[in-house]
């Protein structure tokens, strides 16, 4: 276990140093709500987020978690936090994606929980739900750590959420922290490894943990999650400026 953590720290340091300029120099990273992270326990915390690239989203989360561990608030600052990164976190990723290249295999070592896609190789939806072994992986990770998941399972905006996320919430009863990201699809390619555009504002907003009725039907919990990450139908009908206004913390609107 100790050797495994050392490997993860090394991977974090390498990936962190390579990705840091793209987040803070080539583009501009704006972070809100990191005070929510300071109050969380060390385990059974599930971060639910919308998804815009395969890797840049998760890499940014890891940067933020490491920075918060070192006392930063709503900013990264200098990346000396990579000397002793926060590694008590896993993220859910598609098995096919993580086997695609040596780069993705490197990212797997940073804490990927690989799961089988719920669609076939021709990209047609197959609503079979999570494989039981995949579910057990996530349960075990929540028993000791934080877990990041993307309920839509795709980088396509406003795609429907998957019920697997709701079932995990019902069974494990974790603290659920919604995260809303924006700008990544403009700045990076779909994989999140190459720049499409420079000078983009990248936004990551951590919201307050959800108040969830864990005994409610999975459909009700999923609807609540999709609302919280601003990917439900009602948000689809709203313009970008309306969504941005809703993400501004209440204290900032009052100032």
Helices and strands as residue ranges (DSSP letters): H 2-24, E 28-32, H 35-38, E 45-49, H 56-69, G 79-84, E 89-94, H 95-98, H 102-108, E 112-115, H 132-144, E 146-149, H 163-172, E 175-182, H 184-187, E 201-209, H 218-228, H 233-236, H 240-247, H 250-254
